[in-house]
Amino acid sequence: MASNTNTDIWIAGAFAAFSVDLLVYPLDTIKTRIQSPDYKKLYTQDGRASRALFRGLYQGVGSIILVTLPSAGAFFTTYEALKYTLNDAVPPNSTLFMPQPVINAVSSGGAELVSCAILTPAEVIKQNAQIAKKDVKGVSPTMQVLKEFRRHPFRLWSGYTALAGRNLPFTAMQFPVFEHLKQYFMERRRKQKGGKVDGIFERASITAMSAGIAGSGAAWITTPIDVIKTRMMLAAGRERHQAHESKDLGKFLTEGLASKSSKGMWETAKEVAQTDGIRGFFRGAALRGVWTALGSGLYLGVYEGGRFYLEDSRKAKEGDAVMEKERDWSKVKVGIGGSRSQGDAVRKSGWQDEAD
């Protein structure tokens, strides 16, 4: 593990999330619209994709960027901390054996549970804003969605179970493969360059390639859960009055989230199967695979490059400070000492004669 501080990891993770959101958000919007139950009615014409599918591709981006920054920082901080703790608690020669892929999977899973708790409300707002029609009065889609949830804000967390249900298997598959590929490509590059990988850009490129390969496969496999999650979050925006809603946050989290969300996932899955068949569970799978390959590559590549840059910058500053502190000027002799050209007899300078 690189010697990064928690601040380094948080900043690098947040910057990576911000960069990726801006670049790949339009693909995420198209994916959400393809997976929505109203796709054929709203975004197709004569069996083909209509122009409406490609309009307003950045609708809802503001909410997700604001919450993604702390969410991504929390994910990477938790992931690195858990991975370091487990590696330290289970040394290679210990009687308690835990393979490295298992450590990576457990660490990423714990990090996802923390991240999803922060991200869920923004994800619900984002996905409902992505399919919202622009108001004639000039009200933004995000504000329209916020107005819908104003009376029932607890519904913003109704998709937590579905989001965690998608992200946990995704990261459990992606991160072990990602770490293995990164190590493989790093070792291969070291052999090609005589035992060393130089430069932040080279490290970031290897990380991005490894993350893209691992992410695309995991994305395709978890697409059915992603479809269910999208349908549930869009349904939360359409259902304005639900009898089970409560103003008691504690009761909602302990009862509503545990039982109602699980039932909602099962009911949503049955609805998808009845209306679209098995193919409906893989709607947008190809686009999601491409989007995730690009997004994961940029995400983890920028994160890796960012944390190594911050580490190198901090080490450079610390090195300069140590050198300045350890330098003992009292031992520096000016004008006194042996010289090959002068022999052993060296005269003192004029200012030293005056001092004596």
Summary of the structure (lengths in Angstrom):
residues: 356
radius of gyration: 27.9
end to end distance: 57.0
largest distance: 102.4
contacts: 1098
relative contact order: 0.13
helix: 75%
strand: 2%
